[in-house]
Amino acid sequence: MKTESRTRLHSIDNLRIVLTALVVAHHAAVTYGNIPLWFYTEPAKDPSGVALDILVVFNQAFFMGFFFLISGFFTPGSYDRKGPRAFVRDRLVRLGIPLLVFLVLLRPLVNFGGLAQRPQMPYWQYYLGSWDPGPMWFAEVLIVFALAYAWWRSRRPAPRPRPAPLRPRWVVLFVLGLSLATFLWRIPVPTGSYVPVLGLPTPNFMPQYVAMFAVGCVAFRRGWFETLPARAGHLAFAAAGASTAVLLPLSSMTSGAVNSAVIATWESAFAVSMIIGLSVLFRERFAEQGPRGRFLSDHAFTVYIIHPLVLVAIGYALRPLEAIAVVKFAIMLVVALPLCWWLAYLVRSLPGAKRVL
């Protein structure tokens, strides 16, 4: 039993490394693509920017939902070990302090370029007017989810583990339910919505984030990660490909509410399929972790926090380079990934930093 737990944790830690690298790649793609939602951007002037936009769309469909599922997976055990007060205090420290550090210290460094476009505006006015947690919106939302979980647990007796295999019909019903919830949610919160101050860049995905966090909590109690059969991974990747091949072309032939429903269905099916497929793949083939893997895993959250600073700095450094969008993206990514982990190591080496990070 001890070996199973250790394998499970290493598999999920390795998944977190890959997802963190995907976050860096996602924002590097936004830098040079045609979706200018980042602190520093150079909109593409050539067709290769479309490839970067495709990467962004496919990433967005599942990777943040996967982060929330992993966070939910570790939440019940943390609450059980620490109790309600220590659990809440721990979440506020480990999520709240990095959020404040980004808002107060890092944000002025990564969005100073916007001030150059408003030379007549006092800095304090620009600072307050551009208030935005950037990628740390994830910590912001996760604090709310953790507090909601603590409140829910305070109202009911401690649940007992109830191992039960994940049945295919449950997966299908979940995809259908998530598709419907997403479609209905996007009537008042359409794609492209933005929440000022809170800085939520993708509030239209909130049903997925809530659902995945909840599924992670249930998966911990039911032992779904351990009991998923190996063939489920192959079927899930096939489902991801099939849903993409069928639903994305269909979305291009529809408009209005029908288009929104098709897109919501594809995102839900693709997200669930990729999460199941990757979970099984890493459990079966990437369950070990040596010193390098532990280093990457230990510093992954810090990379998530500081990567905007690295990407913006590299973006300005590469500004004089004349190259197509996908080439500048590749150069940025090759430089940024090792630099992010090196800088994260320096940050975690500061006195007291490891207590939070």
Summary of the structure (lengths in Angstrom):
residues: 357
radius of gyration: 20.7
end to end distance: 28.5
largest distance: 64.6
contacts: 1102
relative contact order: 0.16
helix: 77%
strand: 1%
